[in-house]
Amino acid sequence: MVTGKSKKIIRNFTAGKNKNKKVKKNKPRVLTKKVRKIKPKVLVHERYYQLNQEWSYLDELKNLVLKISPPSFPRIEKGLTKIGKIRLGVITGVFLNIPNARADIMVVGDDIDFKKFISFIKLVEEEIGIELRYVILGTDEFKYRYGMFDRFVHDILEYPHRKVIDKLKIKN
């Protein structure tokens, strides 16, 4: 049992301990330093421009740009040959400045590596700046559709187009 004198000694002993220790209280901290504005280091200066889609001379500007720098058909042919055994490669639509075409690229072949094809399409899309519409058909499926006068296949082949690869010797 603790007597009155021993209580006093204990209080003094604990009070002496606490004098040297700092007691942390849960107070919100206030920042006393000023906030510095950090300027990012820019190594490459790039400018971005946006074209008004409702501009009255937009079509004329597109025609001018396409006439000055037509797409490189041999480069497209080379890219298509790397993706598999291509029998027919037809380019139309955006490449020939035909806005209402059903597709921009039609590829007919076997053993096509779809990952390589998608990366090829993305590369061409980046160059042109327009999302492409494309069709991939197997050789047998194409021959069947062509023989049955499939409207989609014949629309692509009847409208203006350019064959970059033609191993099937299709007339049109």
ZISULKA-V278060 format. One record per residue. N is the residue number from 0. SS is DSSP state (2 for helix, 1 for strand, 0 for the rest). PHI is phi in degrees with one decimal (* if undefined). OMEGA is omega as a letter, one per 30 degrees, with the letter a starting at -180 (999 if undefined). Layout:
n:N ss:SS phi:PHI omega:OMEGA
n:N ss:SS phi:PHI omega:OMEGA
This chain:
n:0 ss:0 phi:* omega:a
n:1 ss:0 phi:-96.0 omega:l
n:2 ss:0 phi:-91.1 omega:a
n:3 ss:2 phi:-62.2 omega:a
n:4 ss:2 phi:-68.5 omega:a
n:5 ss:2 phi:-69.2 omega:l
n:6 ss:2 phi:-60.8 omega:a
n:7 ss:2 phi:-65.1 omega:l
n:8 ss:2 phi:-65.5 omega:l
n:9 ss:2 phi:-63.1 omega:l
n:10 ss:2 phi:-60.7 omega:l
n:11 ss:2 phi:-64.6 omega:a
n:12 ss:2 phi:-65.1 omega:l
n:13 ss:2 phi:-70.5 omega:l
n:14 ss:2 phi:-67.8 omega:l
n:15 ss:2 phi:-66.1 omega:l
n:16 ss:2 phi:-65.2 omega:a
n:17 ss:2 phi:-74.0 omega:a
n:18 ss:2 phi:-64.8 omega:a
n:19 ss:2 phi:-81.9 omega:a
n:20 ss:0 phi:-89.3 omega:l
n:21 ss:0 phi:-92.9 omega:a
n:22 ss:0 phi:-91.2 omega:l
n:23 ss:0 phi:-87.5 omega:l
n:24 ss:0 phi:-114.7 omega:l
n:25 ss:0 phi:-81.5 omega:l
n:26 ss:0 phi:-112.2 omega:l
n:27 ss:0 phi:-67.0 omega:a
n:28 ss:0 phi:-84.2 omega:l
n:29 ss:0 phi:-114.4 omega:l
n:30 ss:0 phi:-77.8 omega:a
n:31 ss:0 phi:-100.6 omega:a
n:32 ss:0 phi:-83.7 omega:l
n:33 ss:0 phi:-77.0 omega:l
n:34 ss:0 phi:-83.0 omega:l
n:35 ss:0 phi:-89.5 omega:l
n:36 ss:0 phi:-89.5 omega:a
n:37 ss:0 phi:-94.3 omega:l
n:38 ss:0 phi:-95.3 omega:l
n:39 ss:0 phi:-70.9 omega:l
n:40 ss:0 phi:-86.2 omega:a
n:41 ss:0 phi:-105.4 omega:a
n:42 ss:0 phi:-90.8 omega:a
n:43 ss:0 phi:-121.4 omega:l
n:44 ss:0 phi:-91.3 omega:l
n:45 ss:0 phi:-123.5 omega:l
n:46 ss:0 phi:-118.7 omega:a
n:47 ss:0 phi:-118.0 omega:l
n:48 ss:0 phi:-124.5 omega:l
n:49 ss:0 phi:-129.5 omega:a
n:50 ss:0 phi:-101.0 omega:l
n:51 ss:0 phi:-70.5 omega:a
n:52 ss:0 phi:-71.6 omega:l
n:53 ss:0 phi:-98.9 omega:a
n:54 ss:0 phi:-65.6 omega:a
n:55 ss:0 phi:-69.2 omega:a
n:56 ss:0 phi:-102.1 omega:a
n:57 ss:2 phi:-62.9 omega:a
n:58 ss:2 phi:-63.5 omega:l
n:59 ss:2 phi:-65.2 omega:l
n:60 ss:2 phi:-65.8 omega:l
n:61 ss:2 phi:-60.6 omega:l
n:62 ss:2 phi:-60.1 omega:a
n:63 ss:2 phi:-63.7 omega:a
n:64 ss:2 phi:-66.1 omega:a
n:65 ss:2 phi:-68.2 omega:l
n:66 ss:2 phi:-72.7 omega:a
n:67 ss:2 phi:-71.8 omega:a
n:68 ss:0 phi:-126.5 omega:l
n:69 ss:0 phi:-68.7 omega:l
n:70 ss:0 phi:-62.6 omega:a
n:71 ss:0 phi:-80.9 omega:a
n:72 ss:2 phi:-64.0 omega:l
n:73 ss:2 phi:-62.4 omega:l
n:74 ss:2 phi:-68.8 omega:l
n:75 ss:2 phi:-67.1 omega:l
n:76 ss:2 phi:-61.1 omega:l
n:77 ss:2 phi:-63.6 omega:l
n:78 ss:2 phi:-65.6 omega:l
n:79 ss:2 phi:-69.8 omega:a
n:80 ss:2 phi:-68.2 omega:a
n:81 ss:0 phi:-80.3 omega:a
n:82 ss:0 phi:-94.3 omega:l
n:83 ss:0 phi:157.3 omega:l
n:84 ss:1 phi:-85.6 omega:a
n:85 ss:1 phi:-87.8 omega:l
n:86 ss:1 phi:-98.7 omega:a
n:87 ss:1 phi:-148.5 omega:l
n:88 ss:1 phi:-128.7 omega:a
n:89 ss:1 phi:-114.8 omega:l
n:90 ss:1 phi:-118.1 omega:l
n:91 ss:0 phi:-153.3 omega:l
n:92 ss:2 phi:68.3 omega:a
n:93 ss:2 phi:-57.9 omega:a
n:94 ss:2 phi:-67.8 omega:a
n:95 ss:2 phi:-111.5 omega:l
n:96 ss:0 phi:61.1 omega:l
n:97 ss:0 phi:-115.6 omega:a
n:98 ss:0 phi:-71.6 omega:a
n:99 ss:0 phi:-97.4 omega:a
n:100 ss:0 phi:-68.4 omega:a
n:101 ss:0 phi:-73.3 omega:l
n:102 ss:0 phi:-149.6 omega:l
n:103 ss:0 phi:-96.3 omega:l
n:104 ss:1 phi:-135.0 omega:l
n:105 ss:1 phi:-121.1 omega:a
n:106 ss:1 phi:-119.5 omega:l
n:107 ss:1 phi:-120.2 omega:l
n:108 ss:1 phi:178.0 omega:l
n:109 ss:1 phi:-125.2 omega:l
n:110 ss:0 phi:53.5 omega:a
n:111 ss:0 phi:-86.3 omega:l
n:112 ss:0 phi:-84.5 omega:a
n:113 ss:2 phi:-68.3 omega:l
n:114 ss:2 phi:-65.0 omega:l
n:115 ss:2 phi:-66.8 omega:l
n:116 ss:2 phi:-64.6 omega:l
n:117 ss:2 phi:-63.7 omega:l
n:118 ss:2 phi:-66.6 omega:l
n:119 ss:2 phi:-64.1 omega:l
n:120 ss:2 phi:-62.3 omega:l
n:121 ss:2 phi:-62.8 omega:l
n:122 ss:2 phi:-63.7 omega:l
n:123 ss:2 phi:-67.1 omega:l
n:124 ss:2 phi:-62.0 omega:l
n:125 ss:2 phi:-65.3 omega:l
n:126 ss:2 phi:-65.4 omega:a
n:127 ss:2 phi:-81.6 omega:a
n:128 ss:0 phi:90.2 omega:a
n:129 ss:0 phi:-133.9 omega:l
n:130 ss:0 phi:-73.5 omega:a
n:131 ss:0 phi:-93.5 omega:l
n:132 ss:0 phi:-105.2 omega:a
n:133 ss:1 phi:-135.5 omega:l
n:134 ss:1 phi:-132.0 omega:l
n:135 ss:1 phi:-119.9 omega:l
n:136 ss:1 phi:-126.9 omega:l
n:137 ss:0 phi:-73.7 omega:a
n:138 ss:2 phi:-62.1 omega:a
n:139 ss:2 phi:-64.2 omega:l
n:140 ss:2 phi:-63.4 omega:l
n:141 ss:2 phi:-62.8 omega:a
n:142 ss:2 phi:-61.5 omega:l
n:143 ss:2 phi:-63.4 omega:a
n:144 ss:2 phi:-64.0 omega:l
n:145 ss:2 phi:-66.8 omega:l
n:146 ss:2 phi:-68.4 omega:l
n:147 ss:0 phi:-89.4 omega:a
n:148 ss:0 phi:55.4 omega:l
n:149 ss:0 phi:-59.8 omega:a
n:150 ss:2 phi:-61.5 omega:a
n:151 ss:2 phi:-62.8 omega:a
n:152 ss:2 phi:-63.9 omega:a
n:153 ss:2 phi:-70.2 omega:l
n:154 ss:2 phi:-62.0 omega:a
n:155 ss:2 phi:-64.4 omega:a
n:156 ss:2 phi:-84.0 omega:l
n:157 ss:2 phi:-86.3 omega:l
n:158 ss:0 phi:-76.5 omega:l
n:159 ss:0 phi:-56.0 omega:a
n:160 ss:0 phi:-154.5 omega:l
n:161 ss:1 phi:-137.7 omega:l
n:162 ss:1 phi:-93.1 omega:l
n:163 ss:1 phi:-88.6 omega:l
n:164 ss:1 phi:-133.2 omega:l
n:165 ss:1 phi:-142.9 omega:l
n:166 ss:0 phi:-97.9 omega:l
n:167 ss:0 phi:-89.0 omega:a
n:168 ss:0 phi:54.8 omega:l
n:169 ss:0 phi:-79.0 omega:l
n:170 ss:0 phi:-81.5 omega:l
n:171 ss:0 phi:136.7 omega:999
